[in-house]
Amino acid sequence: MSGQPTVLSLRFRRIGGGPPDSAAYEGLLALLGAFTPVVEAAPPDGALADIGGSLRYFGQDAAGLASVIRVRALALHGVDCAVGAAPNPMLARMAARQAAPGTTFVVPAGGAAGFLGNKPAAALDGVGAATARTLCGYGLDSIGRIAAAPLATLQRITGVRTGRELWERANGIDRTQVVPNAAARSVAAERSFPRDELDPEQHRRALLSLTEELGARLRGEGQVCRSLAVSVRYADRTGYSTLTRSRTLREPTAHSADLTALAYRIQDSFGLQRARVRGMALRAEGLQDAERASHQLTFDPVDERARRIEAVSDELRARFGPHAVKPGRLAA
């Protein structure tokens, strides 16, 4: 079945709303594993699957195989799926964001230009609010215009490496692969509100508690992460939607202050002012051993003091429990 999309991106939602619990999520990954061994976990509510070797075996095209997976996920785990099918992971993720729950959105081989062209610059994977503003300032306000711009122009605007990545992504090129059994490369935590929460301060507090939890967990396991992904589930006209965006840290770290600062920047980039938020999730990605990670010396006494306090706090938590020490903002 040459010319078919070969990558599925799946977003999981329990019937009634919310991401699946950990047991259901593991079951969903096992379900995907029955169709292909090339499954990449994207906790807490997503996954990528390379089905290139499965289409002929099951006698289905990508949309047909996605339909079978959706039916089984609903029947076995009570979970609905929004599925994006495309020739590469980037396009599949973008297609999944466009798919409604219980449906599959297919980007056919050779259809990237039509799918991407009219979307705003900020919709392109890897383009944050600041980069989008810069591009729009030069008239590059859509993915189609970015794709049509000369590579040298993009590199002058955003830098050599970033410019090439933007040009390739805008043209539907993604050199990454689905990495099987990648669940161990990330850790995640989530917070749910008992009702739709409008108070931005409560959103901030939830995000702070998540960075504190993941930071302490990473340090306790002797690991650091390279990037963070923030997911926000909020009410809209169609029910509930989820936005997810990731950013790379300046350097691999498990320092809670650095994690919090980046998480706040990601949250701000959503632009969800006065949003009715039902839940938030944080995922630390690109894990590696802390001993192998380099740390840039800052000679900043404030930073060094914060790290010493953090080390003492970790010792107190290990001795008296995880809630023995917490930031003052969370104490109330």
VENVENDA-V436307 format. One record per pair of residues at least 12 apart in sequence whose C-alpha atoms are under 8 Angstrom apart, sorted by sequence separation. I is the first residue (numbers start at 1). GAP is how many residues later the second one is. D is the distance in Angstrom with one decimal. If there is no record, write none. Layout:
# VENVENDA-V436307
I	GAP	D
I	GAP	D
This chain:
# VENVENDA-V436307
29	12	7.2
38	12	5.5
83	12	7.5
84	12	3.8
95	12	7.0
151	12	6.9
154	12	7.7
231	12	5.5
232	12	6.6
313	12	6.1
36	13	7.1
38	13	7.5
83	13	4.9
84	13	7.5
151	13	6.6
154	13	7.3
231	13	4.2
249	13	7.2
36	14	7.0
82	14	6.0
84	14	7.8
121	14	7.6
230	14	5.6
231	14	6.7
36	15	6.0
82	15	7.9
84	15	6.6
92	15	7.6
121	15	7.7
191	15	6.5
229	15	6.7
230	15	5.6
247	15	7.6
35	16	7.6
83	16	6.3
91	16	7.4
151	16	6.4
229	16	5.5
230	16	6.3
32	17	7.3
36	17	7.5
66	17	6.9
82	17	5.5
229	17	3.9
29	18	7.6
36	18	6.3
82	18	5.8
149	18	7.9
228	18	5.4
229	18	6.6
25	19	7.5
35	19	6.6
82	19	4.5
83	19	7.9
85	19	7.1
121	19	7.3
124	19	6.9
191	19	7.6
227	19	6.9
228	19	5.7
247	19	7.1
25	20	7.3
81	20	5.6
82	20	5.4
83	20	6.4
84	20	5.7
85	20	6.2
86	20	6.0
87	20	7.4
121	20	5.3
123	20	8.0
146	20	7.6
147	20	5.6
190	20	6.9
227	20	5.6
228	20	6.5
246	20	7.1
80	21	6.4
81	21	5.3
82	21	5.5
83	21	4.6
84	21	4.9
85	21	4.7
86	21	4.8
87	21	7.2
91	21	7.6
120	21	5.9
121	21	4.6
146	21	6.5
147	21	7.7
189	21	6.4
227	21	4.1
228	21	7.5
245	21	6.8
22	22	7.8
63	22	7.1
80	22	5.8
81	22	7.2
82	22	6.1
83	22	6.3
84	22	5.9
85	22	6.1
86	22	6.2
87	22	5.9
120	22	4.3
121	22	5.1
135	22	7.8
226	22	6.0
227	22	5.3
62	23	6.5
84	23	7.7
85	23	8.0
86	23	7.1
119	23	5.6
120	23	6.0
134	23	7.9
147	23	4.9
226	23	5.7
20	24	7.5
118	24	6.0
119	24	5.8
146	24	6.2
147	24	5.3
189	24	7.8
19	25	6.8
20	25	6.6
117	25	6.9
118	25	6.5
119	25	7.5
121	25	7.7
189	25	7.2
226	25	6.6
227	25	7.6
19	26	5.4
117	26	5.3
118	26	6.1
144	26	6.9
188	26	7.3
226	26	4.5
116	27	6.0
117	27	3.9
131	27	7.8
143	27	5.5
187	27	7.6
225	27	5.1
226	27	6.9
243	27	7.7
116	28	6.6
117	28	7.5
224	28	5.6
225	28	5.6
224	29	4.6
225	29	6.5
224	30	4.8
94	31	7.7
113	31	7.3
223	31	7.0
228	31	7.6
13	32	7.1
70	32	7.0
12	33	5.1
230	33	6.7
11	34	5.8
12	34	6.0
228	34	7.6
229	34	7.8
11	35	4.6
90	35	7.0
219	35	6.0
228	35	7.1
10	36	5.4
11	36	7.0
67	36	7.9
218	36	5.9
230	36	6.8
9	37	7.3
10	37	5.4
32	37	7.4
67	37	7.5
230	37	7.1
253	37	7.7
9	38	5.9
10	38	6.4
31	38	7.7
66	38	6.9
196	38	7.7
216	38	7.6
9	39	4.6
196	39	7.5
215	39	5.1
8	40	5.7
9	40	6.6
215	40	6.1
216	40	7.6
235	40	7.4
253	40	8.0
7	41	7.1
8	41	5.1
31	41	8.0
48	41	7.3
63	41	6.5
215	41	5.0
234	41	6.6
235	41	5.5
252	41	6.5
7	42	5.7
8	42	6.4
31	42	7.5
234	42	5.5
235	42	6.5
252	42	7.5
7	43	4.6
8	43	7.2
63	43	7.0
234	43	4.2
235	43	7.3
251	43	7.7
252	43	7.8
6	44	5.9
7	44	5.9
125	44	7.5
212	44	5.7
215	44	7.3
233	44	5.9
234	44	5.5
251	44	7.0
6	45	5.2
7	45	7.2
28	45	6.7
124	45	7.4
211	45	6.0
232	45	7.0
233	45	5.7
234	45	7.2
251	45	7.8
6	46	4.6
124	46	7.1
232	46	7.9
233	46	5.2
5	47	7.9
232	47	6.1
233	47	6.2
211	48	5.9
212	48	7.8
232	48	4.6
28	49	7.5
211	49	5.6
231	49	5.6
232	49	6.6
27	50	7.6
230	50	7.3
231	50	5.0
230	51	5.8
231	51	6.4
208	52	6.1
211	52	7.7
230	52	4.7
255	52	7.3
24	53	6.2
207	53	7.6
229	53	5.8
230	53	6.5
1	54	6.9
8	54	7.8
116	54	7.2
228	54	7.0
229	54	5.0
1	55	6.6
228	55	5.7
229	55	6.6
6	56	6.8
116	56	7.7
207	56	7.2
228	56	4.8
229	56	7.5
4	57	7.0
5	57	6.2
207	57	7.6
227	57	6.1
228	57	5.9
4	58	6.9
8	58	7.6
113	58	6.6
226	58	7.6
227	58	5.2
20	59	7.1
112	59	7.0
113	59	7.0
225	59	5.9
226	59	6.0
227	59	6.4
1	60	7.5
112	60	5.4
204	60	7.5
225	60	5.6
226	60	5.0
225	61	5.3
226	61	6.5
225	62	4.4
15	63	6.1
224	63	5.6
225	63	6.4
14	64	6.1
15	64	5.8
223	64	6.3
224	64	5.6
14	65	4.4
15	65	6.4
223	65	5.5
224	65	6.3
13	66	5.4
14	66	6.1
223	66	4.6
224	66	5.3
12	67	6.3
13	67	5.2
222	67	6.1
223	67	4.6
12	68	5.9
13	68	6.4
222	68	5.4
12	69	4.8
222	69	7.6
224	69	7.6
11	70	5.5
12	70	6.8
214	70	7.4
10	71	6.3
11	71	5.2
210	71	7.6
211	71	7.5
10	72	5.8
11	72	6.5
210	72	6.5
10	73	4.6
200	73	8.0
207	73	7.2
9	74	5.6
10	74	6.5
200	74	7.1
203	74	7.7
206	74	7.4
207	74	8.0
8	75	6.6
9	75	5.0
199	75	7.2
207	75	7.7
8	76	5.6
9	76	6.5
198	76	5.6
8	77	4.6
198	77	5.8
7	78	5.7
8	78	6.7
197	78	7.8
198	78	4.8
6	79	7.1
7	79	5.5
90	79	7.9
197	79	5.2
198	79	6.4
5	80	5.9
6	80	6.2
7	80	5.8
9	80	7.2
196	80	5.0
197	80	5.0
5	81	4.4
6	81	5.2
7	81	5.8
8	81	7.6
91	81	6.9
196	81	5.2
197	81	6.2
5	82	4.3
6	82	7.1
7	82	6.1
90	82	7.9
196	82	4.8
4	83	7.2
5	83	7.7
9	83	5.3
10	83	7.9
195	83	6.2
8	84	5.9
9	84	5.4
90	84	6.2
193	84	7.7
194	84	7.5
7	85	6.3
11	85	6.9
88	85	7.9
89	85	7.1
193	85	5.3
9	86	7.9
10	86	6.4
88	86	6.2
192	86	6.0
193	86	5.8
9	87	5.9
89	87	7.1
192	87	4.1
13	88	7.9
88	88	7.9
89	88	6.9
191	88	5.6
192	88	6.4
88	89	7.6
89	89	6.9
190	89	7.3
191	89	5.3
190	90	5.7
191	90	6.3
190	91	4.0
189	92	5.7
190	92	6.2
188	93	7.1
189	93	5.6
188	94	5.6
189	94	6.6
220	94	7.9
188	95	4.2
187	96	5.7
188	96	6.2
186	97	6.6
187	97	5.4
186	98	5.4
187	98	6.8
216	98	6.9
186	99	4.4
185	100	6.1
186	100	6.2
5	101	7.7
185	101	5.5
186	101	6.1
5	102	7.1
185	102	5.2
5	103	5.9
185	103	7.9
4	104	6.6
5	104	5.9
3	105	7.8
4	105	6.0
3	106	5.6
126	120	7.9
126	121	8.0
209	121	7.3
205	124	7.2
205	125	6.6
50	128	6.2
49	129	6.7
48	130	6.5
40	138	6.0
39	139	6.9
40	139	5.4
41	139	7.9
38	140	6.8
39	140	6.9
40	140	4.8
41	140	7.0
43	140	7.6
129	140	5.7
38	141	6.8
39	141	4.7
40	141	5.8
41	141	5.9
42	141	7.1
128	141	6.9
38	142	4.7
39	142	6.4
40	142	5.3
41	142	5.1
37	143	7.1
38	143	7.6
39	143	8.0
40	143	6.9
43	143	7.9
43	144	7.7
44	144	6.6
43	145	6.6
44	145	7.7
18	215	7.9
17	223	7.5
44	237	7.6
44	239	7.9
43	240	7.3
18	261	7.9
